Amino acid sequence: MPPTIAMPPSRLKFRVSGMSCAGCVARVEKTLRGVPGVGSVSVNLATASATITGTATAAALQNAVKRAGYKLAPMHSGEDETAPTPSREYWMFAGAVLCTLPLVLPMALLFVFPSAAPDMPAPHIQALLAGIVQFVFGARFYRNAWKALRSGASTMDVLVALGTSAAFGLSLYNWLDSGVAHGGSAEGHAAMPALYFEASAMVVSLVLLGKLLEARTRHSAGQAIRRLQALRPEHATVRRDGQDVSVAPDAVQHGELVVVRPGEHLPVDGVIESGASHLDESLVTGESLPVAKHSGDKVTGGAVNGEGLLLVRATSVGAESTLARIIRLVEDAQEAKTPVQRLVDRVCAVFVPVVLGIAFLTLAGWWLVGGAAFQTALLNAVSVLVIACPCALGLATPVAIMVGTGAAARRGILIKDATVLEIARRVDTVAFDKTGTLTTGKPALTGTTGADKDALLALAAALQSGSEHPLAHAVLYAAREKGIAITPAEGIRALPGRGIEGTLSGRHLLLGNTRLMQENAVSLDALAAEIEALDAQGATGAFLAELPPSPGRPVLHGMLTFADTLKPSAADAVSRLQKRGIRVELLSGDRTAAVRHLATALGVDGYRAELLPAEKSEAVAGLRAQGRIVAMVGDGINDAPALAQADASFAMGGGTDAAMHTAAITLMRGDPMLVPEAIELVQRIHAKIRQNLFWAFVYNIAGIGLAAAGLLTPVAAAAAMAFSSVSVVTNALLLRSK
């Protein structure tokens, strides 16, 4: 027999239809986990979606869920994965209200105008209108309840269907038993039997209102993903064989030349071949101001081109583009479940059966023990069933995560996994890498020492005019900033490990380190104090000297000082963390002098220098062994082991893919201030989750108690239930306000 070949695991996403509460979520997840080949399952009530990994086929998953009373529809790449626009909910609610108003208005007017209030409609009209609401607009509750019970589950739909059916059935019995249905008088209020048709209709209408408001706010909560998806242009202009051709963005090939006109979204990541412009990257990186871009600069798909025509060489296309990866990260974070949400799901799975038991005890207690009329006992039991719907519990956590991660994405903070929310909020120590994280990662000219500093800089720029060395870029940038005209030297020759030499206007010039100066007998005694200070700061010095045309003493013109400069917000970021009681450590592979100087300038609580990647990881492990909750912030491959070792990890934008893949949170801009902002936002998200769960439990527990005590009518219970769901969603939406 040929060997069995294992199918590689796949990741499938579906839209889930028919879910109404956390009980439904638990039922769908349990059903999916029972399908052979399923690895992991995540079902989200807020987005009405399911993500399944494993080797199970889509058909097998759909069939299993169908038997459980729900429906799975495959979601394709690029599809809007947020909650759908609630157009159907509008029509269902509007129809229910039109039928309910004739039943409610006479009773409402009776309280306002007792002498002039119209009579209630005849019982058969009440039964007809309430029946339409009950069995047409409320048919969804019966369908879903039947499917749930048939599969051995109990959901919110079971509670609504039982409660409203009891009120409707009691009204129907009283009407038929009163004699009015058999020709008796229906004139006036006195002849009217005790009917509760308006109660059953109002409960259905209010539950539908709650569903409508939930759908609207859930749709609003998905705004972040929709705004990101809107950055994908519908077409891209590609230059092929000298012709500009319009193609779908996914059809652009790696290495092709893409034409981006003013006002257009960049369809791919790439490098500018020609042209200059300003790009609005606010929705991609969170950078509020347009960024100047020139030939040779990297650009990100989704950014909006400003005023210039750009020719961009595609480097990342389709699913590998930065924008596509951002959208996937946000979606994955919104689908993930925190430990507290998994606990809530387990509670909700047994919640409905418990409520059914409480409702039965309420009925028996009032009727058999308390001696109340059966109608009174039944209405109190109905109130228990209606107010106990666990919608708010099911929405409390996922909506807060959905809104919070969306708000973070708009600021350039990408949270890959919602589970990090539980940890990041408790961080008490932040360990920063130095180069590229707190510093720019590029040497800058920080000072010049010499008799004529501008002349010194002009000579250095002349020697460096054709060099690609990082120090050369720093010299040339400084010269341009000062408006110094650069005349390229002749006969330029690189001296590996030492410096560079060349001739300018017949003058033989040297620019390099102390070794080069020693080889050419250039005395550095005049700069001894400056060199000592340079070493203490861990900075780099380059000396400019001129060799005589005939035997004689070389002339030292001066020294240029280079250092990896701090990012503008680095000091404020450290200070902001420390004000929150968070200890700040500096872990670097750089020289001790440079790290010590930086640590002193920033005022960090501790530092370690000359660390290899494995030693950085050990340093983080050592902090954790002290009982600290450690967040590591880095940007390079050498930071990946430390990022993986930390409790929470932040990858700085502009860094390597290895760091971004390892980190739980990616900062799209290389701005250290995003670290305290991210921690503060995580704490706000978790606070919203706690608030939502508290209020959801209070609503349910207090509401069930009041209903069982006979202090809530079914209509009031329905209104309270709807309000509880809307309140937790609205509270979560407040995360977008800051």
Steps between C-alpha positions, in 0.01 A plus 500: 500500500624848430576704811223722633577863431377739769317802371656829612283698743294778346338813639136550403278798576121503491212735558269342760123551468248436775705590808319717755690470829802354676316169529498481121873568492564214740274268296666583166850460645411166659352377172804605297744341744315174457579487126796266426810688391419826680794650688395832651169688489416862573142626464433872545150629578596862433616432142267201441801306375688175561865413440599132484844347456567137417446254217119483506328597175268797470214268400542287814502809720194649331302175527577462870398857580185468290391201709551715810262762362744758362652583164858554384579704190866507382674836520746579227819703501431871491140464618375736768528281809318730738137468600268555201284809456178435697250578221287191570482592867352840408214346304422234760485755779294749297241234413472386861454858622221573249304200628575573866404869509120443480532271803711739706372850416155467663661383825755781489234763429289363783764621747523844337133562409292264719165639385579530130718193442383272218390147577732210442444323167262208506658175625509345156685807364744480791554129438554561127753783548684324781499177299666673204769636730536167681508261207618714205746755635583274795529184289879516525479426872292188442725374220817553697350364822381184325840443341673554832271266695517237227879497534488493879595866553328789674543858379352846533246412230363225724439756777330752269289238325383346829433832670305667219311180417389475863367859499332454162356160593363626832330791322354269240367264771343783700333640190358166388393413855331837565212454259590815306640281224163325479284803447528670839519878526829671438373847583705702745791412720291311755387234255852436379661180636852510653712506184874540467530512121667842524758354739602217267512738202700760693749242620563376145528860372742601774715192448510584128594858591783366711616287208487802269703718737751219558540452126552873444758536774677178402518628143637831630756312711648352182577844357877460542520198268268658244712816494812290447331296227394824331870580451519220244453665161273334247771502235872555450677655203796287391756599234547199271693515173489878513122509539299589811253218568224498762486171697361374828740567791539126562614460139808719549816289487806533719750736337250669266493876460181657638382849401341694789334829411426785743207417729518124444555228760821302459390147400822325610807535719805608307792734440468829312688478169429859401294793620449679829189568704347507846315187616215490749570183702269585792274197469793262449757621753304750711735782387280810500701715257582423134850358456738623229616221267766506229669264259640198686261526794284207606123551481208306646188385322186680614672838543346790306724674248508876528606734223759310295499225237687196633646194330524224761679166465279240671670303778201351689166432336166341586482315829865580578457877493524698822133605478381141453706388799364787713142401416573135584656599832201715598253229394687230691510715813128570478421130461721383787359433844649610826497256795215695659291466183553124494377491861192705404425260214505206743267685737258585219490137386322407827330834556182436297416164666543667840266782396238250384519342845461839670199581280334170593565564870357851461183359346464231767590736785245766411221261401536199725677648804400865494142438397508759218284469192647281227509798264710700747737210561539436128571866418769512768659186353482659154682808637778274630536331161510828309740701714749213539610491133883495519558727198692759701728234647580368154579845360682650800851375417515457118359845425747667738786311333366581155469875565822521700721324247344711226577819691855375555544431128401856416784619724752269337488236776427149370396246763556155351336294772230607743647273766781753545239739645497295820878532536592841358272681743707357792844588358725653766831491309577610144833395348608702196753408236714804414590518133201568278261496795593793721753634250468562128735212417693727264810704587458875491763773504472634853793741506811638331825615659729732306591860426249535213215252551322574172823462304570173684155370409541607137830309467350190665196515268730527198669175597173322581304618195505160328492272804211280619644463851255598782747761630519648151122540489516681834768741373321574174167552679658744745669693217171531308319615814753782536479592133865418435588453134660158444782469248591131451862413562709321240682169529282389789616170645340304785741371763318200657489511879670837510321767292528672163741721303481727197620821336318836490657796317840333522468432875550139616237438770447216747179429698497208741563349841795516735669208325506690170641806675772293667599338169555846352676649803214742575521618861171502694642655817307825444172307523590274795228643727235473229598142420475404868151652521408319179600165645301566817185562294553197279492725193708467181754752377642557152807719453572717197867556412696637204825348378766742369598483129866464599669365810358683801261470790135398435236752606207396724198711404259363759265225610144401411294328769232241417245332722179304475257772611197461720157500343314821587242331723734252675551701820129584532406134444732384780373772732135415425558134581680581823218732609268199471725310739661289227871421525698568180804288406739543208637181339748550217772329305681833458819608678476564873602866471229574242231318698605663829486847341154434358371351825616811688339733245166317522503434873413130467492280809760251378707402197714219360737530206692280253231230512476225242146402390497201736622721785217748436256214534670390822478856634124503441469157662694633799256790543207258482666277758484798737123487470473785252256517208734598217429664166785494247523764226728433202534529126765260375569132444728507804198603711279207396616259779443767766159587353400136516622473862306806623150491647392764248695600191503812282659516154597848387381601153768507232671201659548149365227249422651263758432750778150581372405133471625422851342798675142500629463874427644676197555877505465622142702815562848498644379725782587394859200699627275230354621262774338688794201579277456132420521397867251769598261397222523133599413599856198697373383205290524267797318753718215508247484120503476500880235773496296321236512165678411662832195678359393196299508279808328768711224535240441128485524420871305803621250473216426134565452575869260789432305299244469199731376734776225625272646853472544496121238458232597306184509828305732666752716187504531507121597868506761436771643204308533705180654792688759276666630377164513847349667650807800264495555560129467878538743493792753316284460758221628767741848355437494680164461840665863539610 
